[in-house]
Amino acid sequence: MNLAQQTGGAWETERRLTAIARTGLSVPARQAVIDQQITPQRSVLDYGCGRGDDVRVLRQMEIEASGWDPHFHPDGNLGPADVILLTYVLNVIEDPEERRLTLMRAWELTGQTLVVSTRLTWEKAKVKGAEFGDGVLTSRRTFQHLFGASELRSYVEDATGVRCVSAAPGVVYAFKRDEARLSYLARRIAPDTAWLVSDDAASAIAAVVDHTEQRGRIPRVEEMPTHMIELLAHLSASELQRLVRVSADPEKVAEGGKRSTLTTLLFLGVELFNGRGPFSCLPLSVQLDVRAFFSSYKEACRRADRLLLKLRDDSYVRGATNGSLVGKVTPTALYVHRRAIDAMPVVLRLYEHCASIAAGRPLEWTIAKLRHQGRGVSWLDYPEFDADPHPRLRSSYQVDLTTLKTSHLSYEASANRPLLHRKHEFLHPDDPDGPKYRRLTESELRAGLYANPHLIGTEDGWEAELVRCGRELRGHRLIRRH
């Protein structure tokens, strides 16, 4: 018999005890700032704000923020806002009906974006208590219902009736307008091309030429920064196009067109995975790319659909991993450093993006692991990758794309952590740090340190091999041990 049965099904939990004090922004609020969902131009309501620390920090950032909480701030403003934060609220509500009504009430108050975050199932070991309803009741009489990452996205989609995006593990965005969702996806998949600084007409023309070479097409006036439009106001559209055509390098323009074509296919493939909208809802830059590089939106979608279908083909994915110009291929997966992730074949970039949309890509990660046996993506965090010749693994977050189940492992408390070798293999061949890492690997090979590969995957085994070979490391140099 569980606690709900013992108490006749009625229980008043101590929800206020789950509110913790923070000196900075919570993870969901910080993610929303990074993703430009929270900006100085938007009002924010923290619905269930606890002690109100997110509100305090956002106000310090000159953002219009208010908060309401039934215990700590019952007199707070509970009105509509552009952005609603529902941060770690749903998981502490023990009544499933009240939980859903709270989510729906937050959605009613949302003007543009609803940010929902909860604790996830991998934290189960940290929540001690007895079974109660669909969660756990702790000794402090607090309740926790832990969500799976993809379960949370589905839960929010069901309540709001709109397509949602996992911004990070346990953080979901719901958008009032589909155009806003697609704009967010576009920024995430293909950030806007940076414009060169310009302070006169000549430098403004040079900036347009550079943009044309990067993008593969001449930009429209609507895409240009306002100050550039003013600098070029004396030129007609036809005259500007003539100047750009004369100045731009045709080879660079052609290469830029290829990049934009692949990026557009990547966006449309992710868009299909997350729910495709009409052409008019696409960001302007994507619309213009479709018109420039495809015969029609229908043809672009058809090609993107074929690309998405290829993710189901084991032999095709395996061929793409083996043919990748970046990353380390093993019998089961491809490992790629985040600095080289955009150089993967477009089908593998689509693979990684689909996983991130389904379950959220963590904020801190160093290497992506893409399985070509089965379908799963892991993001591995090696915080000292550049400084440590053999960086230690801090955490791993994985999503299985066949079941959408996620798992998280932390190695921070481990006394014998996994570590990396041959760092240069995870990078782009042109990475400036590659030669230094390659020289270290060659030195270690000559010293016989890789003679027993089954021993060197962890700290203790690696240290034992260093001792056996009479070597030690000084930075990225291998020296004789004294």
Summary of the structure (lengths in Angstrom):
residues: 482
radius of gyration: 25.8
end to end distance: 65.0
largest distance: 82.1
contacts: 1512
relative contact order: 0.07
helix: 45%
strand: 18%
